[in-house]
Amino acid sequence: MKKAFTLVEILIVVAILGILAALTLPIFKDYITEAKEAAAKDNLRIFRNAIEIYAAQHNGVPPGYPNGDTSAELLGMICVYQLFKATNINGQFADVGTPGFPLGPYIPKIPSNPFNNIKTVKVLVNNEEFPTDATGDSGWIYKPATKQIRLDWPGADTKGIRYYDY
């Protein structure tokens, strides 16, 4: 006659597995959060480097200004296109490989905010200040006048630093 496990033994094993899962889940959750924080910092580094290189190659004018005119009205999509398309010295953009547009691209694509998976860049006009707090409504907030870009995500990281202040 074969000896089988009793219902009580099976329930004990299931309970032990449940306890182990409950103990390890928070650890994995922390790793996921830390990975998103690292991705956010890296994406900001990529953006900031691209903005600096663009400005250096366009007579100090950061992306966002049409035709390199810092007094012109800012158009959000221009900033985005100026970063991942080819440009000329005046900041006009075209597809990569177009004759007369030897500069760029500076990034292959706009990265997603790792917390909300949004790629949009909210562009602040020259006299507009950064909001006090992030809302999470866009992926990034960029102010061409100061060349600053921030992560649009409320809350703080595992060290207590606001994501918005990265």
Secondary structure, 3 states (H helix, E strand, C coil): CCCCCCHHHHHHHHHHHHHHHHHHHHHHHHHHHHHHHHHHHHHHHHHHHHHHHHHHHCCCCCCCCHHHCCCCCCCHHHHHHHHHCEECCCCCEECCCCCCCCECCCCCCCCCCCCCCCCCEEECCCCCCCCCCCCCCCCEEEECCCCEEEECCCCECCCCCEHHHC
